[in-house]
Amino acid sequence: SELSAVASQELVTVNGSVINNNVFMSRTFKALDDLANILNEPEDPCSANNGGCEQLCVNNSGTAQCGCRDGFTPVSQGSPVCKQDVHPCNQHARGGCHHNCVAQGTQFVCSCREGYQLGSDQKSCNDVDECQQSNGHCSQQCVNTVGSFRCECHDGFSLQRSGRCERKCHIADRPGDCRVRKDFYSMTSQERERFFRVFKLITTQPPYKRLYDDLIAIHQREFDNGILSSQQFLPWHRWFVVAVENLLRCADPTVTIPYWDYSYTCRSVWDPNTSCLDNLWGHNLRSLGGNGTGRFHRVVTGPFAYPGWTLSSSAATDALRRSFRDRDLPCLPALQRFRELPCTRGTIQDIDVALAGPLHSPVHFGINGTMWSRSSANAPEFYLLHSFIDKLWHEWQSKGRNCAEQYTTATTFVLTATGGVTIRDMQRMNEMVVNGTVVCVRYDEPSHCLAKTVLGRLAGTGKSWHSITRLPALQPTRMTVEEAMFTGRNHENVQRQLDMDKKLQPLGPGGRSSTTPGWNREEQILGFKLSSL
């Protein structure tokens, strides 16, 4: 009745504010409706004592419905009490599995740890003998252990991180006990044959071949990337010869790389044709093999004959190739003029020009084939030549401290693709440092018949080596632009090599012919008139 009385009024006052009566009445009746709904809503059966459920209670249209958490089930159907599920692997101590039990619903399966396999009963685990499977991928010996295996190596080999066995290399040289490089012509037949046999071994047989191929690939890849520059030519090739020599000494610690002093046979370099010297290019196992034959100039004689011996995988061809050109090489007087170059500041540039140019490139050009290509390091004669070039540099360095410490750039310069070797590391032959190992090299002087003839003549006349630079000499073969471009990478350097060639080999009064009247056979091979002393 009170609401009806209020409803008849147009305006009403609520909390001191006058509002429209219709708005007031609308709000009032809505509040009464909300209150009625609350009073009539049934009580949540789970609100009191969790609905009598032990774990989970769900209000299902006013009725409490009990449930269990994961890993539990009701003790009976409709029971509010829960019990823990029994894992199939817990019923009988891991289901009776030797190693691992894996539940699959109410069932289970057994599995084994790595190195074992499931037995026929599907529960026990038996050791796997990995050594029966490809020798455990070990390169030499496989030893099975319980649940595993290990690789071992034969005596003289060491296990690498890769799992491969590599021969232990005793390449370090004790102070005062240097490795000795000999003149090829001065070696015994047995020494030469041994060298070629070991060289053939490292170029064809594991584990050496992979390491050898890697070195060859470096030379070929970096051919145009600085190793022929004035900064690097001498020290880089000194490092390269040592690296290959170390590999040889891994296979046979008694072997070193000989040097080929071509100056004693400069006028008959492709065939000395003298009874006192073995032919470097002979067809036997103590020589390099002969000239190439056929359309492709393949070498088919000697220890490196095709198809029994092939180049490394990085080479452009498979066979060693030679195609001798009709050119002489620098003779003893030219080498003596080189040795007499002064040690004044900056002279090292002349040394580099001489050793990279007229004393080096014509040999590559004259042999031709593989040697006149980016694959030149595949040719075995490459190492005999560069061992000799290194000897000449060492001789000049040995003239004094000014010579020994000169170079065209900072000695801290890191040589290309050497793993951090610097010029300083390669500067002194008696204390080179390669990969943290000290290497010492000493060169024996030639002792073959022609060397004895020259030395004997000098001793008998009381003359010095300088005197042979003034003797009548046969006209030399001039260095060509094509030859100079092999290591001369710009016009200026090419011209300097050509000028150096003229300085070392000035035109003399002798003729070009190898049958000059009044010259004996030895003098025609040596290229100068020794009897004039």
Secondary structure as GFF3:
##gff-version 3
##sequence-region A 1 533
A	DSSP	alpha_helix	2	7	.	.	.	ID=ss1
A	DSSP	beta_strand	11	14	.	.	.	ID=ss2
A	DSSP	beta_strand	17	20	.	.	.	ID=ss3
A	DSSP	alpha_helix	21	40	.	.	.	ID=ss4
A	DSSP	three_ten_helix	49	52	.	.	.	ID=ss5
A	DSSP	beta_strand	56	60	.	.	.	ID=ss6
A	DSSP	beta_strand	63	67	.	.	.	ID=ss7
A	DSSP	beta_strand	72	74	.	.	.	ID=ss8
A	DSSP	beta_strand	82	84	.	.	.	ID=ss9
A	DSSP	three_ten_helix	88	90	.	.	.	ID=ss10
A	DSSP	three_ten_helix	94	96	.	.	.	ID=ss11
A	DSSP	beta_strand	100	104	.	.	.	ID=ss12
A	DSSP	beta_strand	107	111	.	.	.	ID=ss13
A	DSSP	beta_strand	116	118	.	.	.	ID=ss14
A	DSSP	beta_strand	125	127	.	.	.	ID=ss15
A	DSSP	three_ten_helix	130	132	.	.	.	ID=ss16
A	DSSP	three_ten_helix	134	137	.	.	.	ID=ss17
A	DSSP	beta_strand	141	145	.	.	.	ID=ss18
A	DSSP	beta_strand	148	152	.	.	.	ID=ss19
A	DSSP	beta_strand	157	159	.	.	.	ID=ss20
A	DSSP	beta_strand	165	167	.	.	.	ID=ss21
A	DSSP	beta_strand	179	181	.	.	.	ID=ss22
A	DSSP	three_ten_helix	184	186	.	.	.	ID=ss23
A	DSSP	alpha_helix	189	202	.	.	.	ID=ss24
A	DSSP	alpha_helix	208	221	.	.	.	ID=ss25
A	DSSP	alpha_helix	233	251	.	.	.	ID=ss26
A	DSSP	three_ten_helix	262	268	.	.	.	ID=ss27
A	DSSP	alpha_helix	332	339	.	.	.	ID=ss28
A	DSSP	alpha_helix	348	356	.	.	.	ID=ss29
A	DSSP	alpha_helix	361	367	.	.	.	ID=ss30
A	DSSP	three_ten_helix	369	372	.	.	.	ID=ss31
A	DSSP	three_ten_helix	376	378	.	.	.	ID=ss32
A	DSSP	alpha_helix	380	397	.	.	.	ID=ss33
A	DSSP	alpha_helix	401	404	.	.	.	ID=ss34
A	DSSP	three_ten_helix	424	426	.	.	.	ID=ss35
A	DSSP	beta_strand	432	434	.	.	.	ID=ss36
A	DSSP	beta_strand	437	439	.	.	.	ID=ss37
A	DSSP	beta_strand	441	443	.	.	.	ID=ss38
A	DSSP	alpha_helix	449	461	.	.	.	ID=ss39
A	DSSP	three_ten_helix	465	470	.	.	.	ID=ss40
A	DSSP	alpha_helix	481	484	.	.	.	ID=ss41
A	DSSP	alpha_helix	491	504	.	.	.	ID=ss42
A	DSSP	alpha_helix	521	526	.	.	.	ID=ss43
A	DSSP	three_ten_helix	530	532	.	.	.	ID=ss44
###
